[in-house]
Amino acid sequence: MKAAIAVAATLMLAGCSSHGVVASDPTHCAKPSADQELALNMADDMANEGRLYASLANLERLPEDLVQVRLRKARVLRLMGRSEAEPLYRSLLGTCLAADGEHGLGQLAAVKNDNASATEHLERAAKMAPTEGKIRNDLGVVYLNQKRIPQARFEFMTAMELQQSDALAALNMVTLLIYQDNWKQAAELASMAKLNPQQIADAQARAERIRGSAPNAATSQANRLEEVVDASSGAVK
């Protein structure tokens, strides 16, 4: 959960999260051996634990002609903020992991606040892998950054239904609802998703940034935020 909150505090993007492999055309990719699969899983575990350098070191032992290796390397390098991530993501285009490549390129563009490029990459990724909730969530974030509210709502709703155990899309949806001053629905969703007070405060801060309002000038919004926290606090363990 701490990792999810950290992601939410930056761009609310889910893609920094999972190592999920989305196969848009499986015929173009060789399958790793059992030993290679074990090494990939170990590298994934290390990355998910925040041990990025150890993860990268383990990936360096594997052949880079495997697209699965390049995907993991790209993810780790992106989390490190290294420019080498982009060419690795681009090398996945035209392979069975093309959707992952487009997704990663979209994430990189979003970090640079290049919403136009991020939208293009993430829309292509969503067409290739329409049932991948993390892609749909990230596309929703980019739409929300552009104040394309109906499109953002559609993507967040889709992501929530596709990945019901992942609270990140719900957190983004709460942000959207607060942006719209729909505090009642925000409170209901925060309670249902078991969001904690800090997550709700982060959602409000992000909504204010998108709206362009100053946090200190929103006394009534602060009061409403307390109502949302009160509504969800009983669900927080």
Buried (B, 14 or more C-beta within 10 A) or exposed (E): EEEBBEBBEEBBBBBBBBBBBBBBEEEEBEEBEEEBEEBBEBBBBBBEEEBBEBBBEBBEEBEEEBBBBBBBBBBBBBBBEBEEBBEBBBBBBEBBBBBBBBBBBBBBBBBEEBBEBBBBBBBBBBEBBEEBBBBBBBBBBBBBBBEBBEBBBBBBBBBBEBBEEBBBBBBBBBBBBBBBEBBEBBBBBBBBBBBBBEBBBBBBBBBBEBBEEEEEEBEEBEEBBEEBBEBBBEEBE
